[in-house]
Amino acid sequence: MSNKNYESHRRAIVSKGIPAALLARISDSDIQVINTFLTRVNKLELTPEEKAWLVSVIKTDALA
């Protein structure tokens, strides 16, 4: 993927308020994955129950 494409993803997650410390320690590939994930999740128009499930999975399973 070109640097231009990575920069687009970087600008997008910066505009979404990613903490500077996190941004400093993740790779361009991580930035692309995070931005794509956030974009797709927003498009799903999740119910409160679905959002709660997603947050729960991120807090527990994904970080273990």
KEKE-3310 file (N, C-alpha, C; in steps of 0.2 Angstrom, whole numbers, plus 5000, padded with zeros to 4 digits):
npx = (5004:5003:5012:5004:4991:4992:4994:4982:4973:4980:4977:4963:4961:4967:4958:4948:4951:4962:4972:4988:4999:4996:4995:5009:5015:5010:5010:5010:5002:4994:4987:4980:4971:4964:4957:4950:4942:4935:4928:4920:4912:4905:4896:4888:4878:4875:4865:4862:4864:4872:4883:4887:4891:4902:4911:4913:4920:4932:4937:4940:4943:4951:4962:4968)
npy = (4994:5011:5025:5037:5032:5026:5038:5044:5035:5038:5051:5050:5043:5051:5062:5056:5056:5048:5043:5051:5044:5031:5032:5035:5022:5013:5003:5008:4999:4994:5006:5007:4995:4998:5010:5006:4996:5004:5012:5003:4997:5008:5010:4999:5002:4998:4990:4995:4983:4976:4984:4984:4971:4971:4980:4973:4962:4967:4973:4961:4948:4951:4958:4949)
npz = (5000:4997:5003:5003:5004:5017:5024:5023:5030:5043:5045:5046:5058:5067:5067:5073:5085:5091:5104:5107:5112:5109:5095:5092:5094:5086:5070:5052:5046:5057:5059:5047:5049:5061:5057:5046:5053:5062:5053:5047:5057:5061:5050:5051:5060:5074:5086:5104:5111:5103:5102:5115:5117:5108:5114:5126:5121:5116:5127:5135:5128:5117:5122:5130)
capx = (5000:5007:5012:4998:4985:4993:4993:4974:4971:4982:4973:4956:4961:4969:4952:4943:4953:4966:4977:4994:5003:4994:4997:5016:5018:5008:5013:5005:4997:4989:4983:4975:4966:4960:4953:4945:4937:4930:4923:4915:4908:4900:4892:4884:4872:4874:4861:4865:4866:4878:4889:4890:4895:4909:4915:4915:4925:4938:4940:4942:4946:4956:4967:4971)
capy = (5000:5017:5030:5041:5028:5026:5044:5045:5032:5041:5058:5049:5041:5057:5066:5052:5057:5042:5046:5052:5039:5025:5033:5034:5016:5008:5004:5010:4993:4994:5012:5005:4991:5002:5015:5002:4993:5009:5014:4998:4997:5014:5008:4993:5005:4993:4991:4995:4977:4974:4989:4982:4965:4973:4983:4968:4957:4971:4973:4955:4943:4954:4960:4944)
capz = (5000:4996:5009:5002:5007:5024:5027:5023:5036:5048:5046:5048:5065:5071:5067:5077:5092:5094:5109:5104:5114:5105:5088:5091:5095:5081:5063:5047:5045:5062:5058:5042:5052:5066:5054:5043:5058:5065:5048:5045:5063:5061:5045:5053:5064:5079:5092:5110:5114:5099:5104:5122:5115:5105:5119:5130:5118:5115:5134:5138:5124:5112:5126:5134)
cpx = (5005:5007:5006:4992:4986:4992:4986:4971:4973:4978:4966:4956:4963:4962:4947:4945:4958:4971:4984:4999:5002:4997:5005:5019:5015:5010:5008:5000:4992:4984:4978:4969:4962:4955:4948:4940:4932:4925:4918:4910:4903:4895:4887:4877:4870:4869:4865:4868:4872:4884:4892:4894:4902:4914:4918:4921:4932:4941:4943:4946:4952:4962:4971:4977)
cpy = (5006:5021:5035:5038:5028:5032:5046:5042:5035:5047:5056:5047:5046:5061:5062:5053:5051:5046:5046:5047:5033:5026:5032:5027:5011:5009:5006:5005:4993:5000:5010:5000:4994:5006:5011:4999:4998:5012:5009:4997:5002:5013:5003:4996:4999:4995:4992:4989:4974:4978:4986:4975:4966:4975:4978:4963:4961:4972:4967:4951:4945:4956:4955:4941)
cpz = (5000:5002:5009:5006:5015:5028:5027:5029:5043:5050:5048:5055:5069:5072:5071:5084:5095:5099:5106:5106:5110:5098:5087:5092:5090:5074:5058:5046:5051:5061:5053:5045:5056:5062:5050:5047:5060:5059:5047:5051:5063:5055:5046:5057:5069:5084:5098:5112:5110:5101:5111:5121:5112:5110:5124:5127:5117:5122:5137:5133:5120:5116:5130:5131)
residu = (MET:SER:ASN:LYS:ASN:TYR:GLU:SER:HIS:ARG:ARG:ALA:ILE:VAL:SER:LYS:GLY:ILE:PRO:ALA:ALA:LEU:LEU:ALA:ARG:ILE:SER:ASP:SER:ASP:ILE:GLN:VAL:ILE:ASN:THR:PHE:LEU:THR:ARG:VAL:ASN:LYS:LEU:GLU:LEU:THR:PRO:GLU:GLU:LYS:ALA:TRP:LEU:VAL:SER:VAL:ILE:LYS:THR:ASP:ALA:LEU:ALA)
# end
